[in-house]
Amino acid sequence: MSALTTRGPHDTCKDNGERMSRTYEIMYLLDNNAVRAGWNEAKAAATGLVVKHGGKVLSARRWDERKLAYPIKQRRRGTYLLAYCELGPDGIATLRRELDLTENVLRYLILSAEAVPAQELELTLAESQAGFVVPPPPPEDVPDVAEREAQREEEGEMEEIPVGELAEEEA
């Protein structure tokens, strides 16, 4: 009898039935400022959390850079990192907790996966061999001076009015 058996498409188990690891797909939304400071460092910081919590990164690659529909943590752009990893059930809970507290990870989505698609492995290999460089943002996504001033004015409108002045205005 082997030391490891497969109970289902997602579980690798010991003979005593204790779950060891599952394959997960993780989509990270990374802060673009961190990505522009250094893609490899931003990628290593995000995927390093999986290793820190007892997992193994099978594949990780840049998926896309996008303008966000609304600001997240005061950021208007983000870069998506798609990763596949193996991680135990206890590790996934602690990983989620740490991702919630990680400043450069704006959002994340963790899904259970049956296996790493062959195309993902090929794209990850191509990215690492090509000496990947993060492209500059498109010109239409760079905020102009008027847009920045409008944003500052919106933030300035949230000033507090003393209670005495508020009562005088209502009268």
C-alpha positions, 0 to 999 in steps of 0.5 A, a space after each residue: 500500500 502506498 504512503 499517499 493515496 488520492 481520495 478525490 480530484 482535489 485531495 492528496 491524502 495520507 493513509 490515515 485520511 488526513 488531508 495534506 494538500 489541494 491545488 488552488 488557483 489564486 488571482 492577486 490584484 497587486 498595487 501598481 506602485 509596487 509592480 513598477 518598483 520591481 515586478 520580480 519583487 512584487 511577484 515574489 512577495 505575493 507568492 512567497 506568502 504561499 511558501 511561508 504557509 507551507 505551500 508550493 507555488 506551481 505556476 505564477 505569471 502576470 495576467 494583466 494590468 488594468 484601470 480599476 472601475 473604482 479606487 481600491 485602497 486609493 489606487 486607480 490601477 492594478 496588476 493581476 498575478 495568476 498563480 497555481 499552488 498546492 496548500 494544505 487546508 490549515 495553510 489556506 486559512 492563515 494565507 487568507 488572513 495574511 493577504 488581508 493584511 498585506 499592503 501591496 495586495 489590493 484584492 485576491 480570489 482563491 479557487 480550488 483547481 483540479 490541476 494546473 492547465 498546461 497553457 499556464 505552465 507554458 506561459 509562466 516558463 515563457 515569462 521567466 525566460 524572456 526577461 519580462 519587463 512591465 510595460 508602461 501604462 497607456 497614456 489615456 490612463 495617466 491622470 492629468 492635472 485637472 483630474 488630480 485637482 478635482 480629486 483633491 477638491 472632492 476630498 476637501 469637501 469632507 471637512 467637519 462643520 462645528 455643531 454651533 455653525 450647523 445649528 445657525 445654518 438650519 435656523 
